[in-house]
Amino acid sequence: MILSNKSLGIKEWKADDKPREKLMSKGKEALSDAELLAILIGSGNREENAVSLCQRILGSVNHNLLELGKLGISDLMKFKGIGEAKALSIITALELGRRRRLEDALVKANISSSKDVFELMQPIIGELELEEFWIVFLNNSNKVLSKQKISSGGITGTVVDVRLVFKMALELFSTAIILCHNHPSGGLKPSQADINLTQKITEAGKVLDIKVLDHLIISGNHFYSFADEGRI
């Protein structure tokens, strides 16, 4: 009878197949997402080892780590073998990863492309369940002076006070701004309300000589740029 790794405990695997040993001998890049998660939780259940359990958990979110990060303690505890402590370990690790991405983005203080804006804002709004509208304020050299949440709303929209946007810009002596908001639904296509608001803020900025450089819609690990699409 041939036993698969799924039916064997990790201790019975060949050394090269054990996640911890594999990490030490081959480096972190050699491990799959499931193997990295398996190191976090340490053990599986009676029917499956830690790696198989983690593969099943990842499969429930289409192997998307951003979607995994949206799961709460109760969601993770629905999987046999995941108790409160293991659920907390997974959530903690994913939150640390999100904060690391944010810090990496903050190191690069100058904006030269829509991708730079995405890398700055995705860790903040990319995984939210409700819509938020943010402004990135820049100086003459396109250096980030500040990023501020203007409003938050429901799943399908939020209200933006244009006067508040430019009040902040004037207080910061900002010469340019970039608009950002998320679409929790997963779609990236701008709504007519998004288009109208972009035009309204752009026109108001012309009066004050504050340029609107772009408007990014962010959803998960993807984005839509008004500037890249020639709509601003």
C-alpha positions in Angstrom: 0.0 0.0 0.0 1.4 3.4 -1.0 0.6 6.2 1.5 0.4 9.8 0.3 1.8 12.8 2.1 -1.8 13.8 2.9 -2.4 10.6 4.9 1.0 10.8 6.7 1.8 13.0 9.6 4.4 15.7 8.7 7.0 14.0 11.0 6.8 10.9 8.7 7.5 12.9 5.5 10.8 12.8 3.8 13.1 15.6 5.1 12.9 17.6 1.9 9.1 17.6 2.1 8.8 18.9 5.6 7.9 22.6 5.6 10.3 23.7 8.4 13.2 21.6 7.1 12.5 22.8 3.6 12.5 26.4 4.7 15.9 25.9 6.4 17.6 24.0 3.6 16.1 25.7 0.5 14.9 29.2 1.7 11.5 30.8 2.1 11.0 31.2 -1.6 10.9 27.4 -2.1 7.8 27.0 0.0 4.2 27.2 -1.3 1.6 29.4 0.5 0.1 26.3 2.0 3.5 25.2 3.4 4.1 28.6 4.9 0.7 28.6 6.6 1.3 25.0 7.8 4.4 26.2 9.7 2.2 28.8 11.4 -0.5 26.4 12.6 1.9 23.5 13.4 -0.6 20.6 13.0 -3.7 19.5 11.1 -6.4 17.2 12.2 -6.9 13.4 12.4 -7.8 13.2 8.7 -5.2 15.6 7.2 -1.9 17.0 7.9 -1.2 20.7 8.4 -0.2 21.3 4.7 -3.3 19.6 3.4 -5.5 21.5 5.8 -3.9 24.8 4.6 -4.4 23.8 1.0 -8.1 23.3 1.7 -8.3 26.7 3.5 -6.6 28.4 0.6 -8.8 26.6 -1.9 -11.9 28.1 -0.2 -10.6 31.6 -1.2 -9.3 30.6 -4.7 -5.8 30.6 -3.3 -5.9 34.4 -3.0 -4.0 35.7 0.0 -5.9 39.0 -0.1 -9.2 37.2 0.2 -7.7 35.0 3.0 -6.9 38.2 4.8 -10.6 39.1 4.9 -11.5 36.0 6.9 -12.3 36.5 10.6 -11.6 34.2 13.5 -15.0 32.5 13.2 -14.5 31.9 9.4 -11.2 30.2 10.0 -12.5 28.1 12.9 -15.1 26.5 10.6 -12.2 24.3 9.3 -11.7 21.2 11.4 -8.3 21.5 13.1 -8.3 25.3 13.3 -9.0 26.6 16.8 -8.9 30.1 18.1 -5.1 30.1 18.6 -4.4 28.9 15.1 -6.9 31.3 13.6 -5.3 34.2 15.5 -1.8 33.1 14.2 -3.0 33.2 10.6 -4.7 36.6 11.0 -1.7 38.1 12.8 0.7 36.9 10.1 -1.4 38.3 7.3 -1.8 41.6 9.1 2.0 41.9 9.5 2.4 41.3 5.8 -0.1 44.0 5.0 1.7 46.5 7.3 5.0 45.5 5.7 3.6 46.4 2.2 2.5 49.7 3.5 5.9 50.5 5.0 7.6 49.5 1.8 5.4 51.9 -0.1 6.0 54.8 2.3 9.8 54.5 1.8 9.2 55.6 -1.8 7.9 59.1 -1.1 7.8 60.4 -4.7 5.0 59.5 -7.1 6.0 58.9 -10.7 3.2 56.6 -12.0 -0.2 55.1 -11.2 1.6 52.0 -9.9 3.3 54.1 -7.3 0.0 55.3 -6.0 -1.4 51.8 -6.1 1.5 50.5 -4.0 0.9 53.3 -1.5 -2.8 52.9 -1.1 -3.5 49.2 -1.7 -2.5 48.1 1.8 -4.8 50.8 3.2 -8.0 50.3 1.1 -7.5 47.3 -1.1 -9.1 44.8 1.2 -11.8 46.8 2.9 -15.4 45.6 2.9 -16.8 49.2 2.8 -16.0 52.0 0.4 -13.6 54.7 1.4 -12.4 57.8 -0.4 -8.8 59.1 0.1 -6.7 62.0 -1.2 -2.9 61.8 -1.7 -1.5 65.4 -1.4 1.7 66.2 -3.3 4.1 69.1 -3.6 5.8 70.5 -6.8 8.2 67.5 -7.0 5.4 65.0 -6.6 6.5 64.1 -3.2 3.8 62.8 -0.9 3.0 65.4 1.8 0.1 63.5 3.3 -2.7 61.0 2.5 -6.1 61.6 4.1 -9.4 59.7 4.3 -12.1 62.1 3.1 -15.1 59.9 3.7 -16.3 56.3 4.2 -19.6 54.8 3.3 -21.3 51.6 2.4 -20.6 48.7 0.0 -21.6 50.7 -3.1 -20.6 54.3 -2.5 -19.5 57.2 -0.3 -20.1 60.9 -0.2 -17.3 63.4 -0.9 -17.3 67.1 0.2 -15.2 68.9 -2.4 -14.7 71.9 -0.1 -13.0 69.6 2.5 -10.7 68.2 -0.2 -9.3 71.7 -1.1 -9.3 72.9 2.5 -6.8 70.2 3.3 -4.9 70.9 0.1 -4.5 74.6 1.0 -3.5 73.8 4.6 -0.7 71.5 3.3 0.4 73.9 0.6 -0.2 71.1 -1.9 0.1 71.8 -5.6 -1.4 68.5 -6.8 -3.6 65.8 -5.6 -4.5 62.2 -6.5 -8.0 60.8 -5.8 -8.3 57.2 -4.6 -11.2 55.0 -3.6 -11.9 51.3 -3.4 -14.6 49.1 -4.9 -15.4 46.3 -2.3 -17.6 44.6 -5.0 -14.4 43.7 -6.9 -15.3 45.6 -10.1 -12.9 48.3 -11.4 -15.1 50.0 -13.9 -15.8 53.6 -12.8 -19.4 54.5 -12.2 -21.0 57.6 -13.6 -20.9 59.0 -10.1 -17.1 58.4 -10.1 -16.7 60.1 -13.4 -18.8 63.1 -12.4 -17.0 63.5 -9.1 -13.6 63.4 -10.8 -14.7 66.1 -13.2 -16.1 68.2 -10.4 -12.9 68.1 -8.3 -10.7 68.6 -11.4 -12.6 71.8 -12.3 -12.5 73.1 -8.8 -8.8 72.5 -8.7 -8.2 74.6 -11.7 -9.6 77.7 -9.9 -7.1 77.2 -7.1 -4.2 76.1 -9.3 -4.2 72.6 -7.7 -3.9 69.9 -10.3 -5.8 66.6 -10.1 -3.2 64.2 -11.5 -5.2 60.9 -11.3 -8.0 59.0 -9.8 -7.4 55.4 -8.8 -10.1 52.8 -8.2 -8.6 49.9 -6.2 -10.0 46.5 -5.7 -8.0 43.7 -4.2 -4.7 43.5 -6.0 -5.9 45.4 -9.1 -6.5 49.0 -10.0 -8.0 51.4 -12.6 -6.3 54.7 -13.4 -8.2 57.6 -14.9 -4.9 59.0 -16.1 -3.7 55.8 -17.7 -7.0 55.5 -19.5 -6.9 59.1 -20.7 -9.9 60.2 -18.7 -8.3 63.0 -16.8 
